[in-house]
Amino acid sequence: MITEYYQLAGIDKVAVVFSVIGENVAVKLLKDLSETEVRRIRARSREMESVSTGLKKQIVDEFYLAIISQKLKSEGEPESKKPFEFLEELADEQLIALLEVEEPRIIAIALAQVSAERQMQVLNRLGPEAKGNVLMKMGSLKNVPLEGIVNVASQLRTKSLYLPKGVDFARSGGKDVADILGQMTPFEEEQYLETIAREDPELAAEIKKYHLTFDDILASFPDNLMRDLMNSVELDAIAMALKGRDQAQVDKILENLPQKKQAMYEPVEGAVSKSDVDKAQKAIVDTARQMEKDGRFSLEEILGSAEMVE
């Protein structure tokens, strides 16, 4: 039995509509279908595996919304000056319900219009592969024509009218993807960065300008900035974050601690879970990101200077 939306091709979805609402009704609604196309759809209906009830409902709902959208468009419904402003009126669960069934390109365009917090709420409901695809699409939205963005807004707005109970466009890029990655666990960050680097090296390079990791801090932060950062972090978190690091890295951190903290520092002994180490490193990275937001340094300059070769 077919239970996943991605398993169906376009003709499969039309075949499902034919089987649910009946061929006579479907043909009347899809007036542009030729007799040959109708025969192909009819044959496909006989060949297909059974489709789950939930998936049938989703496909028929989409078909219905497409018909309504076309009707509203033909009646000259006025366009909003800010096509995506309706997203702000949706509750979080409504936004998730609206977007999680869409293809990655549509999700990416919509997510570029909302806050980072709401982006994560939607992304967290997607599977790993879908999430990775959406992140990649968000990094290349500058290539989407304005007409395409307006069309996506119009379709989503129409669909949003049937959820239970207007001239500025945001285009995402490397910085937005870096902000999203910064809210993930270090393991997730690494996985998605590897995928993006493999599929789109140019986008990966753009993300790197804005994406900070614990390794970046150890390798790139100058002593004065390192001192300010480590003075803002609990000593226990520093010790845990340095678990498993080579002595040179540990010494670099200790040298930038106040003398009192140096005297109190004790390395973490024995085995600890990787999640505890990741959590401590993330706490330090988050503190560094907050320092950047406060205007105490420019991440792009720090990471950019680290890549320069004389």
SERO-4910 file (N, C-alpha, C, O; in steps of 0.05 Angstrom, whole numbers):
BEGIN
 pado doro    nc1    nc2    nc3   cac1   cac2   cac3    cc1    cc2    cc3    oc1    oc2    oc3
  Met    A     17    -24      0      0      0      0     17     25      0     37     26     14
  Ile    A     10     45    -16     25     70    -17     14     89      5    -10     94      7
  Thr    A     33     98     22     25    115     44     39    142     44     31    160     59
  Glu    A     60    146     27     75    171     27     70    187      2     68    176    -20
  Tyr    A     67    213      5     60    231    -17     82    230    -39     75    230    -63
  Tyr    A    107    229    -31    129    230    -50    130    205    -68    143    205    -89
  Gln    A    115    184    -61    115    160    -77     98    162   -102     99    144   -119
  Leu    A     82    183   -103     63    186   -125     72    206   -146     81    228   -139
  Ala    A     71    199   -172     77    217   -194     51    233   -199     30    228   -188
  Gly    A     53    253   -217     30    270   -224      6    254   -234    -16    259   -226
  Ile    A     11    236   -252    -11    220   -263    -23    202   -242    -47    196   -243
  Asp    A     -7    193   -222    -17    177   -201    -38    193   -184    -59    182   -177
  Lys    A    -32    218   -179    -50    235   -163    -76    239   -178    -98    239   -166
  Val    A    -74    244   -204    -99    247   -220   -115    221   -220   -140    222   -218
  Ala    A   -101    199   -221   -115    173   -221   -129    169   -194   -151    158   -194
  Val    A   -117    178   -172   -130    177   -146   -156    194   -146   -176    185   -136
  Val    A   -154    218   -157   -178    235   -159   -200    222   -174   -223    222   -167
  Phe    A   -193    209   -197   -212    195   -213   -226    173   -197   -251    170   -199
  Ser    A   -210    159   -182   -222    136   -167   -239    145   -144   -259    131   -137
  Val    A   -233    168   -132   -248    177   -109   -274    191   -117   -295    185   -106
  Ile    A   -272    211   -135   -296    227   -142   -311    216   -166   -332    226   -173
  Gly    A   -299    196   -180   -312    185   -203   -302    198   -229   -297    222   -230
  Glu    A   -299    181   -250   -288    191   -275   -305    213   -287   -295    233   -298
  Asn    A   -332    210   -287   -349    229   -300   -347    257   -288   -345    277   -302
  Val    A   -346    258   -261   -344    284   -248   -316    296   -253   -313    320   -258
  Ala    A   -295    279   -251   -268    289   -255   -264    300   -283   -251    321   -286
  Val    A   -274    287   -303   -271    296   -331   -285    323   -334   -275    340   -349
  Lys    A   -308    327   -321   -322    353   -323   -306    375   -310   -306    398   -320
  Leu    A   -292    369   -288   -276    389   -275   -250    395   -289   -240    417   -290
  Leu    A   -238    373   -301   -213    376   -316   -219    377   -345   -214    358   -360
  Lys    A   -230    399   -354   -241    401   -382   -219    400   -403   -225    394   -426
  Asp    A   -194    405   -395   -173    407   -416   -161    379   -422   -144    377   -439
  Leu    A   -170    358   -408   -159    332   -414   -168    321   -440   -192    323   -447
  Ser    A   -149    310   -456   -156    298   -481   -166    269   -476   -162    258   -454
  Glu    A   -178    257   -496   -188    230   -494   -164    211   -489   -167    191   -474
  Thr    A   -142    216   -502   -118    200   -498   -109    201   -469   -102    181   -457
  Glu    A   -108    225   -457   -100    229   -430   -119    215   -410   -110    203   -391
  Val    A   -144    216   -416   -164    202   -400   -159    172   -400   -161    159   -379
  Arg    A   -153    161   -424   -148    132   -426   -123    125   -410   -123    104   -397
  Arg    A   -102    142   -411    -78    136   -395    -83    136   -366    -73    119   -351
  Ile    A    -99    156   -357   -106    157   -328   -122    133   -320   -118    122   -298
  Arg    A   -141    125   -337   -158    102   -331   -141     77   -328   -145     61   -310
  Ala    A   -121     74   -346   -104     51   -345    -86     51   -320    -81     31   -308
  Arg    A    -77     75   -314    -60     78   -290    -75     71   -265    -64     59   -246
  Ser    A   -101     77   -264   -118     71   -241   -119     41   -236   -119     32   -213
  Arg    A   -119     26   -258   -121     -3   -255    -94    -15   -247    -93    -36   -234
  Glu    A    -71     -2   -254    -45    -13   -249    -35     -6   -221    -18    -21   -210
  Met    A    -44     15   -210    -32     25   -185    -38      7   -161    -58     -7   -159
  Glu    A    -18      8   -142    -23     -5   -116    -45     10   -101    -51     33   -109
  Ser    A    -56     -2    -81    -76     12    -65    -63     36    -50    -39     35    -43
  Val    A    -78     57    -46    -68     82    -33    -83     85     -7   -107     81     -5
  Ser    A    -68     93     14    -81     96     41   -103    117     40   -102    135     24
  Thr    A   -122    114     58   -144    132     60   -135    161     66   -145    180     54
  Gly    A   -116    163     84   -106    190     91    -93    204     68    -96    228     64
  Leu    A    -78    189     51    -65    201     28    -85    208      7    -82    228     -7
  Lys    A   -106    191      4   -127    198    -15   -140    225     -8   -145    242    -25
  Lys    A   -146    228     18   -158    253     28   -141    277     22   -150    298     13
  Gln    A   -114    274     27    -96    296     22    -96    304     -8    -96    328    -14
  Ile    A    -96    284    -26    -95    290    -55   -121    303    -64   -120    322    -80
  Val    A   -144    293    -54   -169    305    -62   -172    333    -51   -183    351    -65
  Asp    A   -163    338    -27   -163    364    -15   -147    384    -32   -155    406    -37
  Glu    A   -123    375    -41   -106    392    -57   -120    398    -84   -118    420    -94
  Phe    A   -133    378    -95   -147    381   -121   -169    402   -117   -173    419   -134
  Tyr    A   -184    399    -95   -206    418    -90   -195    447    -87   -206    466    -97
  Leu    A   -173    450    -72   -162    476    -67   -152    488    -93   -154    512    -97
  Ala    A   -141    471   -111   -131    481   -137   -154    492   -154   -152    512   -167
  Ile    A   -177    478   -153   -201    487   -167   -211    513   -156   -217    532   -172
  Ile    A   -212    515   -129   -221    540   -117   -202    563   -123   -211    585   -129
  Ser    A   -176    558   -122   -156    578   -128   -159    589   -156   -157    613   -160
  Gln    A   -163    571   -175   -167    579   -203   -192    596   -206   -193    615   -221
  Lys    A   -213    588   -191   -238    603   -193   -235    631   -182   -244    651   -194
  Leu    A   -221    634   -159   -217    660   -147   -200    677   -165   -204    701   -168
  Lys    A   -180    665   -178   -162    680   -196   -178    690   -220   -174    713   -229
  Ser    A   -196    673   -231   -211    681   -255   -231    703   -248   -240    718   -265
  Glu    A   -239    704   -222   -258    725   -214   -244    751   -207   -256    771   -199
  Gly    A   -217    752   -210   -203    776   -206   -199    784   -177   -200    808   -171
  Glu    A   -194    765   -160   -190    771   -132   -165    789   -129   -144    782   -140
  Pro    A   -168    812   -115   -145    830   -113   -122    818    -98   -126    804    -78
  Glu    A    -97    824   -107    -73    813    -94    -65    832    -71    -68    856    -73
  Ser    A    -55    820    -50    -45    836    -27    -19    850    -35     -4    839    -50
  Lys    A    -14    873    -24     11    887    -29     34    872    -16     57    874    -26
  Lys    A     28    857      5     49    840     17     39    812     16     25    802     34
  Pro    A     45    798     -6     33    771    -11     36    751     12     19    733     14
  Phe    A     56    753     28     60    733     49     51    742     77     56    729     97
  Glu    A     37    765     79     30    775    105     10    757    119      8    757    144
  Phe    A     -5    741    104    -24    723    116    -11    702    133    -23    691    152
  Leu    A     15    696    128     29    676    144     31    685    173     31    669    192
  Glu    A     33    711    178     35    722    205     10    718    221     10    719    245
  Glu    A    -12    715    207    -38    712    220    -44    683    227    -63    677    242
  Leu    A    -27    665    218    -31    636    223    -19    629    250      3    638    256
  Ala    A    -33    612    265    -21    600    289      1    581    281      2    572    258
  Asp    A     20    576    299     42    558    292     34    532    281     45    522    261
  Glu    A     14    519    293      5    493    284     -8    495    256     -5    477    239
  Gln    A    -21    518    250    -32    522    224    -10    525    203    -12    514    181
  Leu    A     11    539    210     33    543    191     46    516    185     53    510    162
  Ile    A     50    500    206     62    473    202     44    456    184     54    443    165
  Ala    A     18    456    190     -1    440    174     -1    449    145     -4    433    127
  Leu    A      1    475    140      1    486    113     25    478     97     23    471     74
  Leu    A     49    478    110     74    474     95     85    446     95     99    439     76
  Glu    A     80    430    115     94    404    117     87    385     94    102    366     89
  Val    A     65    390     80     58    372     57     68    383     30     64    370     10
  Glu    A     80    407     31     89    419      6    116    409     -3    131    396     13
  Glu    A    124    414    -28    150    406    -37    171    425    -26    164    447    -19
  Pro    A    197    417    -25    218    433    -12    219    462    -23    224    480     -7
  Arg    A    216    466    -49    218    493    -60    197    511    -48    203    534    -42
  Ile    A    173    502    -46    151    518    -35    155    524     -6    152    546      3
  Ile    A    163    503      9    169    507     38    191    528     42    189    545     59
  Ala    A    212    526     26    235    544     28    226    573     23    234    591     38
  Ile    A    210    578      2    200    605     -4    184    616     19    187    639     27
  Ala    A    166    599     30    149    608     52    165    613     77    161    633     91
  Leu    A    184    596     84    200    599    108    218    624    107    224    635    128
  Ala    A    225    632     83    242    656     81    227    681     90    239    702     93
  Gln    A    200    679     93    184    702    100    178    704    130    166    723    139
  Val    A    186    683    146    178    683    174    203    683    192    226    681    182
  Ser    A    199    685    218    222    687    236    237    661    238    226    640    231
  Ala    A    262    662    248    278    638    251    265    618    270    267    594    266
  Glu    A    251    628    291    238    610    309    216    594    295    214    570    300
  Arg    A    200    607    279    179    593    265    190    575    243    179    554    237
  Gln    A    213    583    231    226    565    212    233    539    224    228    518    213
  Met    A    244    540    249    252    515    262    228    498    269    230    473    268
  Gln    A    206    511    277    182    495    284    173    478    260    164    456    264
  Val    A    174    490    236    166    475    212    187    454    205    180    431    200
  Leu    A    213    462    205    234    443    198    235    419    216    242    397    207
  Asn    A    229    423    241    231    401    260    209    380    255    211    358    266
  Arg    A    189    387    240    168    368    233    174    352    207    159    335    200
  Leu    A    196    359    194    203    346    169    223    324    175    238    324    194
  Gly    A    224    304    157    244    283    159    271    294    152    273    316    140
  Pro    A    293    280    158    320    289    153    325    296    124    337    317    118
  Glu    A    316    279    105    321    285     77    306    310     68    318    326     54
  Ala    A    281    312     76    265    335     68    276    361     80    278    381     66
  Lys    A    285    359    105    297    383    118    322    392    103    326    416     99
  Gly    A    339    373     96    363    380     81    357    393     54    370    412     46
  Asn    A    337    382     40    329    393     14    318    422     17    324    439      1
  Val    A    303    427     39    292    454     43    314    473     49    314    496     39
  Leu    A    333    465     65    356    483     72    371    491     46    379    514     43
  Met    A    375    471     29    389    477      4    373    496    -14    385    514    -26
  Lys    A    347    492    -15    330    510    -31    330    538    -20    330    557    -35
  Met    A    331    541      7    331    567     19    356    582     12    356    607     11
  Gly    A    378    568      7    403    581      0    404    591    -28    423    605    -35
  Ser    A    385    584    -45    386    592    -73    361    606    -83    355    605   -107
  Leu    A    346    617    -65    321    630    -72    324    656    -89    306    665   -101
  Lys    A    349    667    -88    354    690   -104    350    685   -134    346    703   -150
  Asn    A    350    659   -142    346    652   -170    317    648   -177    311    644   -201
  Val    A    299    650   -158    271    647   -163    259    674   -174    262    694   -160
  Pro    A    246    674   -197    235    699   -207    213    710   -189    200    695   -176
  Leu    A    209    736   -190    189    749   -174    161    738   -179    145    734   -161
  Glu    A    155    733   -204    129    722   -212    124    695   -198    102    689   -189
  Gly    A    146    679   -196    143    653   -184    137    655   -154    121    640   -143
  Ile    A    150    674   -141    145    679   -112    117    688   -107    103    678    -89
  Val    A    107    707   -124     80    716   -121     60    694   -125     39    692   -111
  Asn    A     65    677   -144     47    654   -150     46    635   -126     24    625   -119
  Val    A     69    629   -114     70    612    -90     54    624    -68     38    610    -54
  Ala    A     57    650    -64     42    664    -43     12    662    -47     -3    657    -28
  Ser    A      3    665    -72    -25    664    -79    -36    636    -73    -58    633    -62
  Gln    A    -22    615    -81    -31    588    -76    -33    581    -47    -52    569    -38
  Leu    A    -12    589    -32    -12    583     -3    -34    598     11    -46    588     30
  Arg    A    -38    623      3    -59    639     16    -86    626     12   -102    625     31
  Thr    A    -91    616    -12   -117    603    -17   -120    578      0   -141    573     12
  Lys    A    -98    562      1    -99    538     18   -103    544     47   -116    530     62
  Ser    A    -91    566     56    -93    574     85   -122    580     93   -129    578    116
  Leu    A   -138    588     74   -166    594     80   -182    570     89   -203    572    101
  Tyr    A   -172    547     82   -186    522     88   -173    506    110   -179    483    115
  Leu    A   -155    519    125   -143    506    148   -163    506    171   -178    525    173
  Pro    A   -164    485    189   -181    485    212   -175    508    231   -156    524    232
  Lys    A   -204    505    252   -203    524    274   -213    514    300   -213    528    320
  Gly    A      0    834     47      8    840     29     28    854     13     26    855    -12
  Val    A     90    889    -13    108    888    -36    135    878    -27    154    876    -43
  Asp    A    139    872     -1    165    865      9    169    835      8    151    820     16
  Phe    A    191    826     -3    197    797     -5    224    792      8    244    806      3
  Ala    A    225    771     25    250    763     37    261    740     21    246    722     14
  Arg    A    287    741     14    300    719      0    322    709     18    339    723     27
  Ser    A    320    683     24    339    671     42    366    668     29    369    671      4
  Gly    A    387    661     44    413    656     34    430    643     55    420    631     74
  Gly    A    457    645     52    475    632     70    472    640     99    473    622    116
  Lys    A    467    665    104    464    674    132    439    661    145    441    652    168
  Asp    A    417    661    130    393    649    142    396    619    147    387    610    168
  Val    A    409    605    129    414    577    134    433    573    157    429    554    173
  Ala    A    453    590    160    471    588    183    457    593    209    462    579    228
  Asp    A    438    612    209    422    617    233    406    592    241    404    586    265
  Ile    A    395    579    222    379    555    227    397    532    237    390    519    257
  Leu    A    420    529    224    439    508    233    448    513    262    453    494    277
  Gly    A    450    538    269    459    545    296    440    537    318    447    536    341
  Gln    A    415    531    310    395    522    330    394    492    332    379    481    348
  Met    A    409    478    315    409    449    316    430    438    335    447    453    345
  Thr    A    430    413    339    451    400    355    476    399    337    474    399    313
  Pro    A    500    397    350    525    395    334    524    372    314    535    375    292
  Phe    A    512    350    322    511    327    304    494    333    279    502    327    257
  Glu    A    471    346    283    454    354    261    468    374    243    467    372    219
  Glu    A    481    394    256    495    414    241    515    401    222    516    407    198
  Glu    A    531    383    232    552    370    216    540    354    193    550    355    171
  Gln    A    518    340    198    505    324    178    495    341    155    500    335    131
  Tyr    A    480    362    161    469    379    140    490    395    126    488    400    102
  Leu    A    511    404    140    533    418    126    547    399    107    554    408     85
  Glu    A    551    374    114    564    355     96    547    351     71    557    349     49
  Thr    A    520    349     75    502    345     52    503    369     34    505    366      9
  Ile    A    501    393     45    501    417     29    528    421     15    529    428     -9
  Ala    A    550    415     29    577    417     16    579    398     -8    592    405    -27
  Arg    A    567    375     -5    569    355    -27    551    363    -50    559    360    -73
  Glu    A    527    374    -44    508    380    -66    512    408    -77    507    412   -101
  Asp    A    521    427    -61    523    455    -70    546    468    -56    542    483    -36
  Pro    A    571    464    -65    595    475    -52    594    505    -50    604    517    -30
  Glu    A    582    519    -69    581    548    -69    564    558    -45    571    577    -32
  Leu    A    541    545    -41    524    552    -19    538    545      8    536    561     27
  Ala    A    552    523      9    567    515     33    587    537     40    591    543     64
  Ala    A    601    547     20    621    568     25    608    594     36    619    607     53
  Glu    A    584    600     25    569    624     34    560    620     63    562    638     80
  Ile    A    550    596     70    541    590     97    565    593    117    561    603    139
  Lys    A    588    584    108    612    584    126    619    612    135    631    615    157
  Lys    A    612    632    120    618    660    128    603    668    153    612    686    167
  Tyr    A    581    655    158    564    663    180    560    641    201    547    645    222
  His    A    571    617    196    566    595    214    589    590    233    611    584    224
  Leu    A    584    592    258    605    589    279    603    562    293    582    554    301
  Thr    A    626    549    296    628    524    311    649    527    333    664    546    334
  Phe    A    649    508    351    669    508    372    697    506    361    716    519    371
  Asp    A    701    490    340    727    489    327    736    516    316    760    523    317
  Asp    A    717    531    305    723    558    295    733    576    317    752    591    313
  Ile    A    721    573    340    729    590    363    758    583    371    774    601    375
  Leu    A    764    557    372    791    549    380    812    558    359    834    565    366
  Ala    A    804    557    333    823    562    312    826    591    305    847    600    296
  Ser    A    804    607    308    803    633    296    801    657    315    809    679    308
  Phe    A    792    653    340    788    675    358    815    686    368    832    671    378
  Pro    A    820    712    365    844    724    376    843    723    407    821    720    419
  Asp    A    866    727    420    867    725    449    848    743    464    836    735    483
  Asn    A    846    768    455    829    787    470    800    779    469    785    781    488
  Leu    A    791    768    446    763    759    443    759    733    458    738    729    470
  Met    A    779    716    457    778    691    472    775    696    502    759    682    516
  Arg    A    790    716    512    789    722    541    761    731    548    750    723    569
  Asp    A    749    749    532    722    759    537    702    737    537    684    736    554
  Leu    A    705    719    518    686    697    515    688    678    539    668    671    551
  Met    A    712    669    545    715    649    567    709    661    594    702    646    613
  Asn    A    711    687    597    704    700    622    674    701    626    664    707    648
  Ser    A    659    695    604    630    697    605    617    669    607    593    667    608
  Val    A    634    649    609    624    621    610    631    608    636    652    613    647
  Glu    A    614    591    646    619    576    671    643    558    667    647    546    646
  Leu    A    659    555    688    684    539    686    677    510    681    692    496    667
  Asp    A    655    500    693    648    472    688    642    466    659    648    445    649
  Ala    A    629    486    646    622    483    617    648    482    601    650    467    581
  Ile    A    668    499    608    693    500    594    707    473    596    717    462    576
  Ala    A    708    462    621    721    436    625    708    414    609    722    398    597
  Met    A    681    414    609    667    393    594    671    396    564    675    377    550
  Ala    A    671    421    554    675    426    526    702    418    516    706    411    493
  Leu    A    722    418    534    749    411    526    755    382    529    778    373    523
  Lys    A    736    366    538    739    337    542    747    325    515    732    328    495
  Gly    A    769    311    514    778    297    490    795    314    471    804    304    451
  Arg    A    798    340    478    814    358    461    844    354    467    852    346    488
  Asp    A    861    360    446    889    357    451    899    379    470    886    399    473
  Gln    A    923    374    481    933    392    502    938    420    492    934    440    507
  Ala    A    946    423    467    951    450    456    926    467    456    927    491    462
  Gln    A    903    455    449    878    469    450    869    476    479    860    498    484
  Val    A    874    457    497    867    462    525    884    485    535    874    503    549
  Asp    A    910    485    529    928    506    538    920    533    528    922    553    542
  Lys    A    911    534    503    903    559    491    880    572    507    879    596    512
  Ile    A    861    555    514    838    564    530    847    573    558    840    594    567
  Leu    A    863    556    571    872    562    599    888    588    600    885    603    619
  Glu    A    904    593    579    921    618    579    903    643    578    912    664    585
  Asn    A    879    639    568    861    663    566    840    664    588    821    679    586
  Leu    A    844    648    608    826    649    632    839    667    653    864    669    654
  Pro    A    823    681    669    834    696    691    850    677    709    844    654    711
  Gln    A    870    688    723    886    671    740    870    655    761    876    632    766
  Lys    A    849    667    772    833    653    791    819    629    779    819    608    791
  Lys    A    809    632    755    796    610    741    817    588    733    811    565    734
  Gln    A    841    597    725    861    578    718    868    560    742    871    536    739
  Ala    A    869    572    766    875    557    790    853    538    797    858    516    808
  Met    A    829    545    791    805    529    798    799    507    777    784    489    782
  Tyr    A    811    510    753    804    492    731    813    463    737    835    458    746
  Glu    A    795    445    733    800    416    735    789    402    711    766    405    705
  Pro    A    806    386    697    796    372    673    775    351    681    776    340    703
  Val    A    757    345    663    737    324    668    750    297    665    761    290    644
  Glu    A    748    281    686    761    255    685    740    233    679    716    237    684
  Gly    A    749    211    669    731    188    663    714    192    638    716    213    625
  Ala    A    699    172    632    682    173    608    657    190    612    645    190    634
  Val    A    650    206    592    626    222    593    611    218    566    624    210    546
  Ser    A    586    224    566    570    221    541    577    244    521    583    266    529
  Lys    A    577    237    496    583    257    475    562    279    476    569    302    470
  Ser    A    538    273    483    517    294    484    524    315    505    517    339    501
  Asp    A    536    307    527    544    326    548    566    345    538    565    369    543
  Val    A    585    333    523    606    350    511    595    369    490    602    392    490
  Asp    A    577    358    473    564    375    453    549    398    465    549    420    456
  Lys    A    535    392    487    519    412    500    536    434    511    529    458    509
  Ala    A    559    427    523    577    447    535    589    464    512    592    489    515
  Gln    A    597    451    490    609    466    468    588    485    456    595    508    448
  Lys    A    563    476    454    542    492    443    537    517    460    531    538    450
  Ala    A    539    513    487    534    536    505    555    557    501    549    581    501
  Ile    A    580    549    495    601    569    490    597    582    463    600    606    460
  Val    A    589    566    443    583    578    416    560    598    418    561    619    406
  Asp    A    539    590    433    516    608    436    524    634    449    514    656    442
  Thr    A    542    633    469    551    657    482    566    675    462    564    699    463
  Ala    A    583    662    445    598    677    425    579    690    405    583    713    397
  Arg    A    558    676    398    538    687    379    524    711    391    519    731    378
  Gln    A    518    710    417    505    732    431    524    756    431    516    779    428
  Met    A    550    751    436    570    773    435    570    786    408    573    811    406
  Glu    A    567    770    387    567    782    360    542    799    356    543    821    345
  Lys    A    519    789    365    494    805    363    496    831    379    484    851    371
  Asp    A    512    831    401    516    855    417    536    874    404    541    895    415
  Gly    A    547    866    381    565    884    367    594    883    376    609    901    370
  Arg    A    601    862    391    628    861    402    649    850    382    673    853    387
  Phe    A    640    838    361    658    830    339    642    823    315    617    819    317
  Ser    A    655    820    292    642    812    267    650    784    260    674    779    255
  Leu    A    631    766    260    637    738    254    649    735    226    668    720    222
  Glu    A    638    750    207    647    748    179    677    756    178    692    744    163
  Glu    A    685    777    193    712    785    193    731    765    206    752    759    197
  Ile    A    721    754    229    737    734    243    742    709    226    765    701    222
  Leu    A    721    698    214    724    674    198    738    680    172    752    664    161
  Gly    A    733    704    161    746    712    136    776    714    139    791    706    121
  Ser    A    784    727    161    813    730    165    827    704    170    850    701    163
  Ala    A    812    684    181    824    658    186    830    643    160    848    625    160
  Glu    A    816    650    138    820    636    113    841    649     95    848    638     75
  Met    A    851    673    103    870    687     87    898    674     89    907    665    110
  Val    A    912    673     66    939    662     65    957    683     54    951    694     33
  Glu    A    980    688     66    999    708     56   1021    694     41   1039    707     31
***
